[in-house]
């Protein structure tokens, strides 16, 4: 049996993770992954773990991974093999992530905005998504997972690193 490598937490601390089950109403999810921030070797986070965690909330309809020009070819291939769209950016990835997130916020077919990052710079994205009536999910890992980002989102998914622990549970 596969071990649970993540926790899905509703704001307020109530854990909603159990054995995989169909959501009551399957919501359409738009996912953006901040590659340089989340997909680091020291974290040991796998794309399939992020996908598995989100499938407990709804159905992923749009999934993009923003990477910088230094991303190894193997990572780009892994992104494609998981059925996600890689977006390669020269320089800093934050502006492109913000643009992609805004496109999802204004996409009427997407009900949930999921952002995999630890970076508090994306707090305005979460706030705008909520203003526009979208449910929000932030996916991150310790250390450095912004508390402000976690508190702003409707759901928090804390991924576990290689050691199997999340030092500061929500």
MARBA-3410 file (N, C-alpha, C, O; in Angstrom, 1 decimal):
170
0.8,-1.2,0.0,0.0,0.0,0.0,0.9,1.2,0.0,1.9,1.3,0.7 ~ 0.5,2.2,-0.8,1.3,3.4,-0.9,1.1,4.3,0.3,0.0,4.5,0.7 ~ 2.2,4.8,0.8,2.2,5.7,2.0,1.7,7.1,1.6,1.9,7.5,0.4 ~ 1.0,7.8,2.5,0.5,9.1,2.2,1.8,10.0,2.4,2.4,10.0,3.4 ~ 2.1,10.8,1.3,3.2,11.7,1.4,2.9,13.1,1.5,3.7,14.0,1.3
1.6,13.4,1.9,1.1,14.7,2.0,0.0,14.8,2.9,-0.6,13.8,3.3 ~ -0.4,16.0,3.3,-1.6,16.3,4.1,-2.4,17.4,3.4,-1.8,18.4,2.9 ~ -3.7,17.2,3.2,-4.5,18.2,2.7,-5.3,18.8,3.9,-6.0,18.1,4.6 ~ -5.1,20.1,4.1,-5.6,20.7,5.2,-6.6,21.8,4.8,-6.3,22.7,4.0 ~ -7.7,21.8,5.5,-8.7,22.9,5.3,-8.3,24.0,6.2,-7.8,23.8,7.3
-8.4,25.3,5.8,-8.1,26.4,6.7,-8.8,26.2,8.0,-10.0,25.9,8.1 ~ -8.0,26.4,9.1,-8.5,26.2,10.4,-8.0,24.9,11.0,-8.2,24.6,12.2 ~ -7.2,24.1,10.2,-6.5,23.0,10.7,-7.1,21.7,10.6,-6.5,20.7,10.9 ~ -8.4,21.6,10.1,-9.0,20.3,10.0,-8.4,19.5,8.8,-8.5,20.0,7.7 ~ -7.9,18.4,9.1,-7.3,17.6,8.0,-8.4,16.9,7.2,-9.3,16.3,7.9
-8.3,16.9,5.9,-9.4,16.3,5.1,-8.8,15.1,4.3,-9.4,14.6,3.4 ~ -7.6,14.7,4.6,-6.9,13.6,3.9,-7.4,12.3,4.6,-7.4,12.1,5.8 ~ -7.8,11.4,3.7,-8.1,10.0,4.1,-7.7,9.1,3.0,-6.8,9.5,2.2 ~ -8.2,8.0,2.9,-8.0,7.1,1.8,-8.5,7.9,0.5,-9.5,8.5,0.7 ~ -7.9,7.7,-0.6,-8.4,8.4,-1.8,-9.9,8.1,-2.0,-10.3,6.9,-2.0
-10.7,9.1,-2.2,-12.1,9.0,-2.4,-12.5,10.0,-3.5,-11.8,11.0,-3.7 ~ -13.7,9.8,-4.1,-14.2,10.7,-5.0,-14.7,11.9,-4.3,-15.4,11.8,-3.3 ~ -14.4,13.1,-4.8,-14.9,14.3,-4.1,-16.5,14.3,-4.3,-17.0,13.7,-5.2 ~ -17.2,15.0,-3.4,-18.6,15.1,-3.5,-19.0,15.7,-4.8,-19.8,15.1,-5.5 ~ -18.5,16.8,-5.2,-18.7,17.4,-6.5,-17.3,17.6,-7.0,-16.5,18.4,-6.5
-17.0,17.0,-8.1,-15.7,17.1,-8.7,-15.5,18.5,-9.3,-16.1,18.9,-10.3 ~ -14.5,19.3,-8.7,-14.3,20.6,-9.2,-13.1,20.6,-10.2,-12.3,19.7,-10.1 ~ -13.2,21.5,-11.1,-12.1,21.6,-12.1,-11.0,22.5,-11.5,-11.2,23.6,-11.0 ~ -9.8,22.0,-11.6,-8.6,22.6,-11.0,-7.7,23.1,-12.1,-7.4,22.4,-13.1 ~ -7.1,24.3,-11.9,-6.0,24.9,-12.7,-4.8,24.9,-11.8,-4.8,25.5,-10.7
-3.8,24.2,-12.2,-2.5,24.1,-11.4,-1.4,24.8,-12.0,-1.1,24.6,-13.2 ~ -0.6,25.5,-11.2,0.6,26.1,-11.7,1.7,25.8,-10.6,1.5,26.0,-9.4 ~ 2.8,25.2,-11.1,3.9,24.8,-10.2,5.1,25.7,-10.5,5.5,25.9,-11.6 ~ 5.5,26.3,-9.4,6.7,27.1,-9.4,7.9,26.2,-9.3,8.4,25.8,-8.2 ~ 8.4,25.7,-10.5,9.4,24.7,-10.6,10.7,24.9,-9.7,11.0,24.1,-8.9
11.3,26.1,-9.9,12.6,26.3,-9.2,12.4,26.4,-7.7,13.3,26.2,-6.9 ~ 11.1,26.7,-7.2,10.9,26.8,-5.8,10.5,25.5,-5.2,10.8,25.2,-4.0 ~ 9.8,24.6,-5.9,9.2,23.4,-5.3,10.0,22.1,-5.8,10.2,21.2,-5.0 ~ 10.4,22.1,-7.0,11.0,20.8,-7.6,12.5,20.8,-7.4,13.3,20.8,-8.4 ~ 12.9,20.9,-6.2,14.4,20.9,-5.9,14.7,19.5,-5.4,14.0,18.8,-4.7
16.0,19.1,-5.7,16.4,17.8,-5.2,16.4,17.6,-3.7,16.0,16.5,-3.2 ~ 16.7,18.7,-3.0,16.7,18.5,-1.5,15.3,18.3,-0.9,15.2,17.8,0.2 ~ 14.3,18.6,-1.6,12.9,18.4,-1.1,12.4,17.0,-1.5,11.6,16.4,-0.8 ~ 12.8,16.5,-2.6,12.4,15.2,-3.1,10.9,15.1,-3.4,10.3,14.0,-3.3 ~ 10.3,16.2,-3.8,8.9,16.2,-4.2,8.8,15.7,-5.6,9.5,16.1,-6.5
7.8,14.8,-5.8,7.5,14.2,-7.1,6.3,14.8,-7.6,5.3,15.1,-6.9 ~ 6.3,15.0,-8.9,5.1,15.6,-9.6,3.9,14.7,-9.4,2.8,15.3,-9.2 ~ 4.0,13.4,-9.4,2.9,12.5,-9.2,2.3,12.7,-7.8,1.1,12.5,-7.6 ~ 3.1,13.0,-6.8,2.5,13.3,-5.5,1.7,14.5,-5.4,0.6,14.5,-4.8 ~ 2.1,15.6,-6.2,1.3,16.8,-6.2,-0.1,16.5,-6.9,-1.1,16.9,-6.5
0.0,15.7,-8.0,-1.2,15.4,-8.8,-2.1,14.5,-7.9,-3.3,14.8,-7.9 ~ -1.6,13.5,-7.2,-2.4,12.7,-6.3,-3.1,13.5,-5.3,-4.3,13.2,-5.0 ~ -2.4,14.4,-4.7,-3.0,15.3,-3.6,-4.1,16.1,-4.2,-5.2,16.2,-3.5 ~ -4.0,16.7,-5.3,-5.0,17.5,-5.9,-6.2,16.7,-6.4,-7.3,17.2,-6.4 ~ -6.0,15.5,-6.8,-7.1,14.6,-7.2,-8.1,14.3,-6.1,-9.2,13.8,-6.3
-7.7,14.6,-4.9,-8.6,14.4,-3.7,-9.6,15.5,-3.6,-10.6,15.5,-2.9 ~ -9.3,16.6,-4.3,-10.1,17.8,-4.3,-11.0,17.9,-5.5,-12.1,18.4,-5.5 ~ -10.4,17.5,-6.7,-11.2,17.6,-7.9,-10.4,17.1,-9.1,-9.5,16.3,-8.9 ~ -10.7,17.5,-10.3,-10.1,17.1,-11.5,-9.2,18.2,-12.1,-9.7,19.3,-12.3 ~ -7.9,17.9,-12.3,-7.0,18.8,-12.9,-7.3,19.0,-14.4,-7.2,18.0,-15.1
-7.7,20.2,-14.7,-8.0,20.5,-16.1,-6.9,21.2,-16.9,-6.6,21.0,-18.0 ~ -6.1,22.1,-16.1,-5.0,22.8,-16.7,-3.9,22.6,-15.7,-4.0,22.8,-14.5 ~ -2.7,22.2,-16.2,-1.5,22.0,-15.3,-0.3,22.5,-16.0,0.1,21.9,-17.1 ~ 0.4,23.4,-15.5,1.6,24.0,-16.0,2.7,24.1,-15.0,2.5,24.3,-13.8 ~ 3.9,23.8,-15.5,5.1,23.9,-14.6,6.0,24.9,-15.2,6.5,24.8,-16.3
6.2,26.0,-14.4,7.1,27.1,-14.9,8.5,26.8,-14.4,8.8,26.6,-13.2 ~ 9.4,26.7,-15.4,10.8,26.4,-15.1,11.7,27.5,-15.7,11.3,28.2,-16.6 ~ 12.9,27.6,-15.1,13.9,28.6,-15.7,14.7,27.9,-16.7,14.7,26.7,-16.9 ~ 15.6,28.6,-17.4,16.4,28.1,-18.5,17.4,27.1,-18.0,18.1,26.4,-18.8 ~ 17.7,27.0,-16.7,18.6,26.1,-16.1,18.0,24.7,-15.8,18.7,23.9,-15.2
16.8,24.5,-16.0,16.1,23.3,-15.7,16.8,22.1,-16.5,16.9,22.2,-17.7 ~ 17.1,21.0,-15.8,17.7,19.9,-16.5,16.7,19.3,-17.5,15.5,19.3,-17.2 ~ 17.2,18.7,-18.5,16.4,18.1,-19.6,15.5,16.9,-18.9,14.4,16.7,-19.3 ~ 16.1,16.2,-18.0,15.4,15.1,-17.3,14.1,15.6,-16.6,13.1,15.0,-16.6 ~ 14.2,16.8,-16.0,13.0,17.4,-15.3,12.0,17.8,-16.3,10.8,17.6,-16.1
12.4,18.4,-17.4,11.5,18.8,-18.5,10.7,17.6,-19.0,9.5,17.6,-19.2 ~ 11.5,16.5,-19.2,10.9,15.2,-19.7,9.9,14.7,-18.7,8.8,14.2,-19.1 ~ 10.3,14.7,-17.4,9.4,14.2,-16.3,8.1,15.0,-16.3,7.0,14.5,-16.1 ~ 8.1,16.3,-16.5,6.9,17.2,-16.6,6.0,16.7,-17.7,4.8,16.6,-17.5 ~ 6.6,16.6,-18.9,5.9,16.2,-20.1,5.3,14.8,-19.8,4.1,14.5,-20.2
6.0,13.8,-19.3,5.6,12.5,-19.1,4.4,12.4,-18.1,3.6,11.5,-18.1 ~ 4.3,13.4,-17.2,3.2,13.4,-16.2,1.9,14.1,-16.9,0.9,14.2,-16.2 ~ 2.1,14.6,-18.1,0.9,15.2,-18.8,0.8,16.7,-18.4,-0.3,17.2,-18.6 ~ 1.8,17.3,-17.9,1.8,18.7,-17.5,2.5,19.5,-18.6,3.4,18.9,-19.4 ~ 2.2,20.7,-18.7,2.8,21.6,-19.7,4.0,22.3,-19.2,3.9,23.1,-18.2
5.2,22.1,-19.7,6.4,22.9,-19.2,6.4,24.2,-19.9,6.2,24.4,-21.1 ~ 6.7,25.2,-19.1,6.9,26.6,-19.6,8.3,27.0,-19.2,8.6,27.2,-18.0 ~ 9.2,27.2,-20.2,10.6,27.5,-19.9,10.7,29.1,-20.0,10.3,29.6,-21.0 ~ 11.3,29.7,-19.0,11.4,31.1,-18.9,12.9,31.5,-18.8,13.6,30.9,-18.0 ~ 13.3,32.5,-19.6,14.7,33.0,-19.4,14.7,34.0,-18.2,13.9,35.0,-18.2
15.5,33.7,-17.2,15.5,34.6,-16.0,14.5,34.1,-14.9,14.2,32.9,-14.8 ~ 14.0,35.1,-14.2,13.1,34.9,-13.1,11.8,34.4,-13.5,11.2,34.9,-14.5 ~ 11.2,33.4,-12.8,9.9,32.8,-13.2,8.7,33.5,-12.6,7.6,33.2,-13.1 ~ 8.9,34.3,-11.7,7.7,34.9,-10.9,6.7,35.6,-11.8,5.5,35.4,-11.6 ~ 7.2,36.4,-12.7,6.2,37.2,-13.6,5.4,36.2,-14.5,4.2,36.4,-14.6
6.1,35.2,-15.0,5.3,34.3,-15.8,4.3,33.5,-15.0,3.2,33.2,-15.5 ~ 4.7,33.1,-13.8,3.7,32.4,-12.9,2.5,33.3,-12.7,1.4,32.8,-12.7 ~ 2.7,34.6,-12.4,1.6,35.5,-12.2,0.7,35.6,-13.4,-0.5,35.7,-13.3 ~ 1.3,35.7,-14.6,0.5,35.8,-15.8,-0.3,34.5,-16.0,-1.5,34.6,-16.3 ~ 0.3,33.4,-15.8,-0.4,32.1,-16.0,-1.6,32.0,-15.0,-2.6,31.5,-15.3
-1.3,32.4,-13.7,-2.3,32.4,-12.7,-3.5,33.3,-13.0,-4.6,32.9,-12.8 ~ -3.2,34.5,-13.5,-4.3,35.4,-13.9,-5.1,34.9,-15.0,-6.3,35.0,-15.0 ~ -4.5,34.2,-15.9,-5.3,33.5,-17.0,-6.2,32.5,-16.4,-7.4,32.4,-16.9 ~ -5.8,31.7,-15.5,-6.7,30.7,-14.8,-7.8,31.4,-14.0,-8.9,30.9,-14.0 ~ -7.4,32.5,-13.3,-8.4,33.2,-12.5,-9.6,33.7,-13.4,-10.8,33.6,-13.0
-9.3,34.1,-14.6,-10.3,34.6,-15.5,-10.9,33.6,-16.5,-11.6,33.9,-17.4 ~ -10.5,32.3,-16.3,-11.0,31.2,-17.0,-12.3,30.7,-16.3,-12.2,30.1,-15.2 ~ -13.4,30.8,-16.9,-14.7,30.4,-16.3,-14.8,28.9,-16.2,-15.7,28.4,-15.4 ~ -14.0,28.1,-16.9,-14.0,26.7,-16.8,-13.2,26.1,-15.6,-13.3,24.9,-15.3 ~ -12.5,27.0,-14.9,-11.7,26.6,-13.8,-12.3,27.1,-12.5,-12.5,28.3,-12.4
-12.6,26.2,-11.6,-13.2,26.6,-10.3,-12.2,26.7,-9.2,-12.5,27.4,-8.2 ~ -11.1,26.0,-9.3,-10.1,26.0,-8.2,-8.7,26.4,-8.8,-8.3,25.9,-9.8 ~ -8.0,27.3,-8.1,-6.7,27.7,-8.5,-5.7,27.1,-7.5,-5.8,27.3,-6.3 ~ -4.9,26.2,-8.0,-3.9,25.5,-7.2,-2.5,26.1,-7.5,-2.1,26.1,-8.7 ~ -1.8,26.5,-6.5,-0.4,27.1,-6.8,0.6,26.4,-5.9,0.5,26.4,-4.7
1.5,25.7,-6.5,2.6,25.0,-5.8,3.8,25.9,-5.7,4.5,26.1,-6.7 ~ 4.0,26.5,-4.6,5.1,27.4,-4.3,5.3,27.6,-2.8,4.3,27.2,-2.0 ~ 6.4,28.1,-2.4,6.5,28.4,-1.0,6.6,29.9,-0.8,6.8,30.4,0.3 ~ 6.5,30.7,-1.9,6.8,32.1,-2.0,5.7,33.0,-1.7,4.6,32.9,-2.3 ~ 5.8,33.9,-0.7,4.8,34.8,-0.3,4.5,35.9,-1.3,3.5,36.6,-1.3
5.4,36.0,-2.3,5.2,37.0,-3.4,3.9,36.7,-4.1,3.4,37.6,-4.8 ~ 3.4,35.5,-4.1,2.1,35.1,-4.8,0.9,35.3,-4.0,-0.2,34.9,-4.4 ~ 1.0,35.9,-2.8,-0.2,36.2,-2.0,-1.2,37.0,-2.7,-2.4,36.7,-2.6 ~ -0.9,38.1,-3.5,-1.9,38.8,-4.3,-2.6,37.9,-5.3,-3.8,38.2,-5.6 ~ -2.0,36.9,-5.8,-2.7,36.0,-6.7,-3.8,35.2,-6.0,-4.9,35.1,-6.5
-3.5,34.7,-4.8,-4.4,34.0,-4.0,-5.6,34.9,-3.7,-6.8,34.5,-3.8 ~ -5.3,36.1,-3.3,-6.4,37.1,-2.9,-7.2,37.4,-4.1,-8.5,37.5,-3.9 ~ -6.7,37.6,-5.2,-7.5,37.9,-6.4,-8.3,36.8,-6.8,-9.5,37.0,-7.2 ~ -7.8,35.6,-6.8,-8.6,34.4,-7.1,-9.8,34.3,-6.2,-10.9,34.0,-6.6 ~ -9.6,34.5,-4.9,-10.7,34.5,-4.0,-11.8,35.6,-4.2,-13.0,35.3,-4.2
-11.3,36.8,-4.6,-12.2,37.9,-4.9,-13.0,37.5,-6.1,-14.2,38.0,-6.3 ~ -12.5,36.7,-7.0,-13.2,36.3,-8.3,-14.0,35.0,-8.1,-14.5,34.5,-9.0 ~ -14.1,34.6,-6.8,-15.0,33.4,-6.5,-14.3,32.1,-6.7,-15.1,31.1,-6.7 ~ -13.1,32.0,-6.9,-12.4,30.7,-7.0,-12.0,30.2,-5.7,-11.6,31.0,-4.8 ~ -12.0,28.9,-5.5,-11.4,28.2,-4.4,-9.9,28.3,-4.6,-9.4,28.2,-5.8
-9.1,28.3,-3.5,-7.7,28.4,-3.7,-7.0,27.3,-2.9,-7.4,26.9,-1.8 ~ -5.9,26.8,-3.5,-5.1,25.7,-2.8,-3.6,26.2,-3.0,-3.2,26.6,-4.1 ~ -2.9,26.1,-1.9,-1.5,26.3,-2.0,-0.8,25.0,-1.6,-1.2,24.3,-0.7 ~ 0.2,24.7,-2.4,1.0,23.4,-2.2,2.4,23.8,-1.9,3.0,24.6,-2.6 ~ 2.9,23.3,-0.8,4.3,23.7,-0.4,5.0,22.7,0.4,4.4,21.6,0.7
6.2,23.0,0.8,7.0,22.1,1.6,7.9,23.0,2.5,8.2,24.1,2.2 ~ 8.1,22.5,3.7,9.0,23.2,4.6,10.5,22.8,4.3,10.7,21.7,3.8 ~ 11.4,23.7,4.6,11.3,24.9,5.2,11.0,26.1,4.3,11.1,25.9,3.0 ~ 10.5,27.1,4.8,10.3,28.3,4.0,8.9,28.5,3.4,8.7,29.3,2.5 ~ 8.0,27.6,3.8,6.6,27.7,3.2,5.9,28.9,3.9,5.6,28.8,5.1
5.6,29.9,3.2,5.0,31.1,3.7,3.8,30.9,4.5,2.8,30.3,4.0 ~ 3.8,31.3,5.7,2.6,31.2,6.6,1.5,32.1,6.1,0.3,31.7,6.2 ~ 1.8,33.3,5.6,0.8,34.2,5.0,0.1,33.5,3.9,-1.1,33.6,3.7 ~ 0.8,32.9,3.0,0.2,32.2,1.9,-0.7,31.0,2.3,-1.8,30.9,1.8 ~ -0.2,30.3,3.3,-1.1,29.2,3.9,-2.3,29.8,4.5,-3.4,29.2,4.3
-2.3,30.9,5.2,-3.4,31.4,5.9,-4.4,32.0,4.9,-5.6,32.1,5.2 ~ -3.9,32.5,3.8,-4.8,33.1,2.8,-5.6,32.1,2.0,-6.7,32.4,1.5 ~ -5.1,30.9,1.8,-5.7,29.9,0.9,-6.8,29.2,1.6,-6.9,29.1,2.8 ~ -7.7,28.7,0.8,-8.8,27.8,1.3,-8.3,26.5,1.7,-8.8,25.9,2.7 ~ -7.4,25.9,1.0,-6.8,24.6,1.3,-5.3,24.7,1.3,-4.7,25.5,0.5
-4.6,24.0,2.1,-3.2,23.9,2.2,-2.8,22.4,2.0,-3.3,21.6,2.7 ~ -1.9,22.2,1.1,-1.3,20.8,0.9,0.2,20.9,1.3,0.9,21.6,0.5 ~ 0.5,20.3,2.4,1.9,20.3,2.8,2.6,19.0,2.3,2.2,17.9,2.8 ~ 3.5,19.1,1.4,4.2,17.9,0.9,5.3,17.6,1.9,5.8,18.5,2.6 ~ 5.6,16.3,2.0,6.7,15.9,2.9,7.9,15.7,2.1,7.9,15.1,1.0
9.0,16.1,2.6,10.3,16.0,2.0,10.8,14.6,2.1,10.1,13.6,2.5 ~ 12.1,14.4,1.7,12.7,13.1,1.7,12.7,12.4,3.1,12.6,11.2,3.2 ~ 12.8,13.2,4.2,12.8,12.6,5.5,11.5,12.2,6.0,11.4,11.6,7.1 ~ 10.4,12.5,5.2,9.1,12.1,5.6,8.4,12.9,6.6,7.3,12.6,7.2 ~ 9.0,14.1,6.9,8.4,14.9,8.0,8.0,16.3,7.4,8.7,16.8,6.5
7.0,16.9,8.0,6.8,18.3,7.8,7.0,19.0,9.1,6.1,18.8,10.0 ~ 8.0,19.7,9.3,8.4,20.2,10.6,7.3,21.0,11.3,7.2,20.9,12.6 ~ 6.6,21.8,10.6,5.6,22.7,11.2,4.2,22.4,10.7,3.8,23.1,9.8 ~ 3.5,21.4,11.2,2.2,21.1,10.7,1.3,22.3,10.9,1.4,23.0,12.0 ~ 0.3,22.5,10.0,-0.6,23.6,10.0,-1.5,23.5,11.2,-2.4,24.4,11.4
END
